[in-house]
Amino acid sequence: MFKFAVILVHGLIFILATLIGLGGVFNPSSPDPSRTYEVWFTAISIFNFLVVVSVFVQLKIKKVWVFLITVLGLLVLFYFLPHIVLYIEGIS
């Protein structure tokens, strides 16, 4: 049951992060012509890599409290990811 929960939660985080990340790039609003998305794609790729690493670590350790802290940490990192990208790009 723990293995299923770990894979399900991390799979949902991976899929939602990818969809939200791509939704920010391929939106119908008029984009800034000078804007490039290399930093955004890199940030989403690094985040998804951390999610995959987290799955393997969770399946190796098998501690519920580590699982909860890791999932909470990934969600907090995902919340701050746009702010980090905008800071790196010098927009805000």
C-alpha positions in Angstrom: 0.0 0.0 0.0 2.9 2.4 0.8 4.5 1.7 -2.6 1.2 2.4 -4.4 0.7 5.7 -2.4 4.3 6.9 -3.1 4.0 6.2 -6.9 0.5 7.7 -7.1 1.3 10.9 -5.3 4.6 11.5 -7.1 3.0 10.6 -10.4 0.3 13.1 -9.9 2.8 15.8 -8.9 4.9 15.0 -12.0 2.0 15.1 -14.4 0.4 18.3 -12.9 3.8 20.1 -12.7 4.4 19.3 -16.4 0.9 20.3 -17.5 1.0 23.6 -15.5 4.5 24.3 -16.7 3.6 23.8 -20.3 0.4 25.7 -19.9 2.4 28.7 -18.9 4.3 28.6 -22.2 1.6 27.6 -24.6 -1.1 30.0 -23.4 -3.4 32.0 -25.8 -2.5 35.4 -24.5 0.0 37.5 -26.5 3.5 36.7 -25.3 6.4 39.1 -24.9 8.3 38.9 -28.2 11.7 39.0 -26.6 10.9 36.3 -24.0 12.5 32.9 -24.2 11.4 29.9 -22.2 14.8 28.1 -21.6 14.9 29.0 -17.9 11.2 27.9 -17.4 11.8 24.5 -19.2 15.0 24.0 -17.3 13.2 24.7 -14.0 10.3 22.3 -14.8 12.9 19.6 -15.9 14.9 20.0 -12.7 11.7 19.8 -10.6 10.5 16.7 -12.4 14.0 15.1 -11.9 13.7 15.8 -8.2 10.2 14.2 -8.2 11.7 11.0 -9.8 14.6 10.9 -7.4 12.2 11.4 -4.5 10.2 8.3 -5.6 13.3 6.1 -5.5 14.4 7.5 -2.2 10.9 7.0 -0.7 10.7 3.4 -1.9 14.1 2.7 -0.4 13.6 4.4 3.0 9.9 3.4 3.5 9.1 5.9 6.3 5.8 7.7 6.3 7.0 10.9 8.0 9.8 11.2 5.4 7.3 10.7 2.7 5.0 13.5 4.1 7.9 15.9 4.5 9.2 15.2 1.0 5.8 15.7 -0.6 5.2 18.9 1.4 8.7 20.1 0.3 8.0 19.4 -3.3 4.7 21.3 -3.2 6.3 24.3 -1.5 9.1 24.2 -4.1 6.6 24.0 -6.9 4.8 27.0 -5.4 8.0 29.1 -5.4 9.2 27.9 -8.8 7.6 30.7 -10.9 9.1 33.3 -8.5 12.5 31.7 -8.8 12.3 31.7 -12.6 11.1 35.3 -12.7 14.0 36.3 -10.4 16.5 34.5 -12.6 15.2 36.1 -15.7 15.3 39.5 -14.0 11.6 40.3 -14.6 10.5 40.9 -11.1 
